Amino acid sequence: MSPSRPAFQSARSRSAGPTCWHLFGESTSRSARRSAPTRRPGGRSASGSPPSLRASGTQSRADYSAGESRICSALHLVIGAGEFLGDQVSKALASEVPLIELSADVDEETLADAMSGVEVVHICTQTWAPGRRLRYRKRPPPRLVRIVEAARRAGVKRLVHLSTADVYGSNHFTRINEKTPLKPGHAYERLKLFEEAWLLDAAGDIEVVVLRPAHVFGRGEDWLLPRLVLGLSRGRVWLPAGAAKAQTFIAASDVGRACLAAADRGRPGRSYLLAGFDSTWRDLLEVACRALDIPCRISSLPYDLAYLRALGEEIITPAGASVWPGVYAVDVIAKPHFYDDSVSRRGLTWSPSVGSFEQEMPAMVDWLSGVIDSGAAAAVQGA
């Protein structure tokens, strides 16, 4: 059933429990799913903190309880439906708070309609694609400008923005924390850092909380893992340093849970690192190959040779076009990226639930099988 716009607005005002709407493209059809809120022992909701921490100092228990009650009933909007992280964040929030999911490419009318009555907006859409040849310019991505303008008009109280820990750069060889100097080098890293600064300035009176997750893995990831698994399904893959450099990963599902914590307990104007566990890309690929029952034939390529090869690919690739592997991908795989998010865990009273690739792989294996099947079908059609 495709309800009319007035029916949609009426449905949003109900408070019988968390509700989730999906909005894609310019269609006005919405599918809703309802579920009871998840409660912690003692009767508290999993959303448990005042919505605003702009004022410094401590709060009384009564103030805390009032804030907790308000944020649990606040309407949340996730922008990025149909995308990797957008879907994962929506899944984490859907059972906890009233929720709307929105594609980032909707028209102005749909965006304005979706934000009406919303208190918290989670910006999970991909503003810059790491798999494309990017050029650094001091201009915010147009879709982010649209989101901020619509949020200000609608009176949104808080923006939770998903960025990346790669804003610290790829040339730190010690564990990074919130005090580590920001040294972005690649265009993607610099664009994401500029995006953060622009958002904090342009949001005005809207509270902004920025999340910087480590390398995110999970079902639906659309850059590194699908390409690498598809390559392994066809034979041997040569990777810089054998993909054996240890670094920090975080499951996409844990990023979703962190967004809920940031909506409740994040301090306005703060940036929070998100980390899960230390491992290697090689370990991830070996776990995936075992689950898929395919050989995991990885050979080591010297870093300098891999970098020069990627640089050659970028030279012949037009700006904005997809590039593989690209120098950024080489550094993501070959250089150590270690993160210490202990400060963020204390500040958000959050911790990851996924501590290994094996723990998450059962939820990913059918998706990866589909990646291999799609690649095989494309190869047959192109033959």
ZAMARGU-4260 file (C-alpha; in steps of 0.2 Angstrom, whole numbers, plus 5000, padded with zeros to 4 digits):
<rodrens>
0) 5000/5000/5000 | 5007/5017/4996 | 4999/5030/5008 | 4997/5048/5003 | 5008/5062/5011
5) 4995/5067/5024 | 4994/5048/5030 | 5012/5048/5031 | 5013/5063/5042 | 4999/5056/5053
10) 5008/5040/5055 | 5024/5049/5061 | 5015/5057/5076 | 5011/5040/5083 | 5020/5035/5099
15) 5015/5016/5101 | 5033/5011/5099 | 5049/5013/5087 | 5044/5014/5069 | 5054/5014/5054
20) 5050/5021/5037 | 5060/5018/5021 | 5061/5032/5008 | 5070/5029/4991 | 5071/5041/4976
25) 5057/5052/4973 | 5043/5039/4976 | 5031/5043/4990 | 5028/5025/4994 | 5034/5020/5012
30) 5035/5003/5020 | 5034/5003/5039 | 5040/4990/5051 | 5036/4991/5070 | 5045/4983/5084
35) 5045/4984/5103 | 5059/4994/5111 | 5074/4984/5118 | 5076/4987/5137 | 5091/4985/5148
40) 5090/4976/5165 | 5082/4988/5177 | 5069/4995/5164 | 5081/5007/5156 | 5080/5009/5137
45) 5096/5006/5127 | 5095/5024/5124 | 5100/5032/5140 | 5107/5050/5141 | 5101/5068/5139
50) 5099/5074/5122 | 5110/5090/5124 | 5126/5091/5133 | 5131/5108/5128 | 5131/5115/5145
55) 5145/5110/5156 | 5144/5103/5173 | 5135/5088/5181 | 5116/5085/5180 | 5104/5079/5193
60) 5097/5061/5192 | 5080/5069/5189 | 5087/5079/5174 | 5096/5064/5168 | 5080/5054/5168
65) 5070/5067/5159 | 5083/5068/5146 | 5083/5049/5144 | 5065/5049/5142 | 5065/5063/5129
70) 5079/5055/5118 | 5070/5038/5118 | 5054/5046/5111 | 5063/5058/5099 | 5061/5054/5080
75) 5078/5050/5072 | 5081/5051/5053 | 5095/5041/5045 | 5101/5048/5028 | 5109/5035/5018
80) 5096/5021/5016 | 5101/5008/5003 | 5120/5011/5006 | 5132/5001/5016 | 5133/5011/5032
85) 5116/5019/5031 | 5107/5002/5031 | 5118/4996/5046 | 5114/5011/5056 | 5096/5009/5053
90) 5096/4991/5058 | 5104/4996/5075 | 5092/5010/5078 | 5076/5003/5072 | 5072/4993/5088
95) 5077/5007/5100 | 5070/5023/5094 | 5056/5030/5081 | 5065/5030/5065 | 5064/5036/5047
100) 5076/5030/5033 | 5080/5041/5019 | 5090/5040/5003 | 5102/5054/5001 | 5096/5057/4983
105) 5078/5062/4986 | 5071/5078/4980 | 5070/5094/4991 | 5051/5091/4995 | 5054/5073/5001
110) 5069/5079/5012 | 5059/5093/5020 | 5045/5082/5023 | 5056/5068/5031 | 5064/5081/5043
115) 5048/5088/5049 | 5047/5084/5068 | 5064/5075/5068 | 5076/5079/5082 | 5091/5068/5078
120) 5098/5066/5060 | 5112/5053/5057 | 5122/5057/5041 | 5128/5040/5035 | 5128/5043/5016
125) 5144/5042/5006 | 5149/5059/5002 | 5165/5055/4994 | 5169/5038/4986 | 5186/5031/4991
130) 5187/5020/4976 | 5186/5035/4964 | 5200/5047/4958 | 5197/5062/4969 | 5204/5079/4969
135) 5205/5090/4984 | 5195/5106/4984 | 5189/5116/4998 | 5170/5114/4994 | 5158/5104/5004
140) 5149/5090/4995 | 5132/5096/4988 | 5122/5083/4997 | 5129/5088/5014 | 5124/5106/5010
145) 5106/5101/5006 | 5105/5091/5022 | 5112/5105/5033 | 5100/5118/5025 | 5085/5106/5027
150) 5090/5102/5045 | 5091/5121/5050 | 5074/5124/5042 | 5066/5110/5051 | 5073/5114/5068
155) 5083/5098/5070 | 5092/5098/5087 | 5107/5086/5083 | 5117/5079/5068 | 5127/5063/5071
160) 5140/5063/5056 | 5149/5047/5051 | 5166/5052/5045 | 5182/5041/5045 | 5197/5038/5056
165) 5208/5040/5040 | 5207/5059/5043 | 5222/5056/5054 | 5232/5051/5039 | 5241/5035/5033
170) 5258/5039/5040 | 5256/5036/5059 | 5266/5021/5064 | 5260/5021/5082 | 5243/5019/5090
175) 5232/5034/5086 | 5220/5042/5099 | 5210/5059/5099 | 5226/5069/5103 | 5236/5062/5088
180) 5239/5076/5076 | 5228/5076/5060 | 5240/5073/5045 | 5229/5068/5030 | 5238/5065/5014
185) 5227/5057/5002 | 5213/5067/4993 | 5200/5057/5002 | 5207/5059/5019 | 5208/5078/5016
190) 5191/5079/5009 | 5183/5070/5024 | 5193/5082/5036 | 5187/5097/5027 | 5169/5091/5027
195) 5170/5089/5046 | 5176/5107/5049 | 5163/5114/5037 | 5149/5104/5045 | 5154/5111/5063
200) 5154/5128/5056 | 5139/5128/5045 | 5127/5119/5057 | 5124/5135/5067 | 5114/5131/5083
205) 5112/5113/5078 | 5122/5101/5089 | 5135/5091/5079 | 5144/5075/5085 | 5157/5067/5073
210) 5161/5049/5073 | 5177/5043/5066 | 5177/5024/5064 | 5192/5013/5059 | 5191/5002/5044
215) 5173/4996/5043 | 5169/4979/5037 | 5152/4970/5035 | 5138/4965/5024 | 5136/4977/5009
220) 5153/4985/5010 | 5156/4991/4992 | 5175/4995/4990 | 5189/4983/4995 | 5182/4967/5002
225) 5171/4963/4987 | 5185/4966/4974 | 5198/4956/4984 | 5186/4941/4986 | 5181/4941/4968
230) 5199/4941/4963 | 5203/4926/4975 | 5188/4917/4967 | 5197/4918/4950 | 5215/4914/4956
235) 5230/4922/4964 | 5229/4939/4971 | 5245/4950/4973 | 5244/4962/4988 | 5256/4975/4995
240) 5265/4967/5009 | 5254/4952/5008 | 5240/4962/5016 | 5249/4956/5033 | 5251/4973/5041
245) 5241/4973/5057 | 5228/4987/5059 | 5211/4991/5068 | 5194/4985/5061 | 5176/4988/5067
250) 5161/4979/5062 | 5147/4990/5053 | 5135/4984/5066 | 5145/4991/5080 | 5146/5008/5070
255) 5127/5008/5070 | 5127/5005/5089 | 5139/5019/5091 | 5128/5031/5082 | 5114/5028/5095
260) 5126/5031/5109 | 5132/5047/5100 | 5114/5053/5098 | 5111/5051/5117 | 5128/5054/5125
265) 5139/5063/5113 | 5145/5080/5117 | 5142/5094/5104 | 5157/5099/5094 | 5166/5083/5099
270) 5174/5070/5087 | 5175/5052/5093 | 5186/5037/5087 | 5177/5021/5085 | 5188/5005/5085
275) 5184/4986/5087 | 5199/4974/5086 | 5216/4973/5078 | 5219/4961/5064 | 5225/4961/5046
280) 5217/4961/5029 | 5225/4944/5025 | 5216/4937/5041 | 5199/4944/5034 | 5202/4936/5017
285) 5207/4920/5024 | 5191/4919/5035 | 5180/4924/5020 | 5188/4911/5009 | 5186/4897/5022
290) 5167/4902/5023 | 5165/4902/5004 | 5176/4886/5002 | 5188/4894/4990 | 5207/4894/4989
295) 5215/4909/4998 | 5230/4912/4986 | 5238/4928/4992 | 5256/4933/4986 | 5266/4948/4993
300) 5270/4962/4982 | 5283/4975/4987 | 5275/4991/4993 | 5285/5002/4981 | 5280/4992/4966
305) 5262/4991/4972 | 5262/5010/4974 | 5270/5014/4957 | 5257/5002/4949 | 5243/5011/4957
310) 5250/5028/4953 | 5250/5023/4935 | 5232/5018/4936 | 5228/5035/4943 | 5237/5044/4929
315) 5227/5036/4916 | 5210/5038/4925 | 5199/5053/4923 | 5195/5063/4939 | 5179/5056/4947
320) 5181/5039/4938 | 5183/5023/4947 | 5201/5018/4950 | 5208/5001/4955 | 5218/4999/4965
325) 5223/5017/4967 | 5236/5024/4979 | 5224/5026/4993 | 5219/5008/4993 | 5237/5003/4993
330) 5240/5013/5009 | 5224/5006/5017 | 5230/4988/5014 | 5249/4990/5016 | 5251/5003/5031
335) 5247/5000/5049 | 5232/5009/5055 | 5230/5007/5074 | 5217/5016/5084 | 5214/5018/5103
340) 5196/5023/5106 | 5197/5022/5125 | 5192/5040/5128 | 5177/5038/5116 | 5171/5022/5125
345) 5171/5031/5141 | 5163/5047/5134 | 5149/5037/5125 | 5148/5023/5137 | 5149/5012/5122
350) 5159/4997/5117 | 5160/4985/5102 | 5151/4968/5102 | 5161/4960/5088 | 5178/4955/5092
355) 5183/4944/5077 | 5180/4942/5058 | 5174/4924/5062 | 5160/4931/5073 | 5153/4942/5059
360) 5156/4931/5044 | 5140/4920/5045 | 5130/4936/5042 | 5141/4940/5027 | 5144/4923/5018
365) 5128/4923/5007 | 5132/4941/5002 | 5150/4937/4997 | 5143/4922/4987 | 5132/4933/4978
370) 5147/4945/4974 | 5156/4930/4966 | 5141/4924/4956 | 5138/4941/4949 | 5156/4943/4944
375) 5156/4926/4936 | 5140/4930/4926 | 5148/4947/4921 | 5163/4938/4914 | 5152/4926/4904
380) 5142/4940/4897 | 5158/4949/4892 | 5167/4934/4884
</rodrens>
